[in-house]
Amino acid sequence: MKLTDTQIKKIKPQDTAKRYFDGGGLYLEVRPNGSRYWRYKYRFQGKEKLLAIGVYPDISLKDARTARANASALLDKGLDPSTEKNNGRRITAQPEAQTFEQIAREWMDLQKDGWAQSHYRTVVQRLEGNVFPFIGQRPVSEIQPIEVLDTIKLMEARGVRESAHKTMSICSMIFRYAVASCIIASDPTRDLRGALAPVVRSQFAAITTRTGAGQLMRAIHGFEGFTLTRLMLLLHAYTFCRPGEIRGAEWSEIDMDAALWTIPAERMKGKREHLVPLSRQALEVLKAAHPISGHGRFIFPSIRSAAYPMSNNTANAAIRRMGYGKDEMTAHGFRAMASTILNEEGYDPDVIERQLAHIETNKVRAAYHRAQYLEERRMMMQEWANLLDSLAPRIAL
């Protein structure tokens, strides 16, 4: 029995993909996520083949039948419809060429049920943030290798090499899906192997460019998770203290009037008290956190119990949620980001090192380090916060 428009509209997705045949090899495939695709099954030179016609309702039942008739006419002439389509012959009634974004979202819908939700979200974020703005609206059949490379190179320039490599791999999978769907003849990324700089592994992955820092700050400002988690990430950025020092921060350590955070020796890696000048932006973060956690001991308490600080994995999990791989950015990476950029900006290395609270091997010098360079550090911390804000304007906390 042939399909009708009314029948198609009433079809509900099942647990597995279902095919609804219209006759003559034409069928509508309905996937568990609700996506609907027209396909034409035929035989050519003794082999069963499949022609992708398009997506319903963009391609109506009437249009799909027209496409089937066109394909059937080619078979009568001894021609393979898939080959003719790849050579540019119009088979379907689709009004315009499918774009890279359309194909990518079709591919993601197909893969979604087999992916973890976090992985699906990461793939979407990488494509929406780094690829769609540049080649998303290009007809997928017209995209050249250099276009893809130029797009991915923009990520590489921001210092997120791992993300660049992974995004290139995602694009390749999308192009290969387009090949399998008889939309394009070949994957334009196949000749781009070795075109990206290799990923440099380190103990604590970090973004170390101004462009990358701006991108990261925009991601933090747009973080949609728990408010205190977003504020903790901002304090990481503005103070570049160690993750344990930040998540374990207590309200009793903060002097708002003096704009100073005194971290006791027992919480420091070097077992020496450390002073952290608080920029205007850092103070605003703390003021935003106070109505939420100011009644307790910890600035960033655990969600489960205010008697404990946040988990040591909270910040890294949030960074992963923003789309950064574990080999691209970590909570500890804020320290390398600040150190690299501040050194490039020409700040005194001794001032930077002191603010990082790096352990001094000379015990005589170490005895004087508690407040050493404090005024220079105070100025540097404010200018660092201003720099981050200039790279990514803040939203209201």
Secondary structure, 3 states (H helix, E strand, C coil): CCCCHHHHHHCCCCCCCEEEEEECCEEEEECCCCCEEEEEEEEECCEEEEEEEEECCCCCHHHHHHHHHHHHHHHHCCCCHHHHHHCCCCCCCCCCCCEHHHHHHHHHHHHHHHCCHHHHHHHHHHHHHHCHHHHCCCEHHHCCHHHHHHHHHHHHHCCCHHHHHHHHHHHHHHHHHHHHCCCCCCCCCCCCCCCCCCCCCCCCCCCCCHHHHHHHHHHHHCCCCCHHHHHHHHHHHHHCCCHHHHHCCEHHHEECCCCEEEECHHHCCCCCCEEEECCHHHHHHHHHHHHHHCCCCECCECCCCCCCECCCCHHHHHHHHCCCCCCCCCCCHHHHHHHHHHHHCCCCHHHHHHHCCCCCCCHHHHCCCCCCCHHHHHHHHHHHHHHHHHHCCCCCC
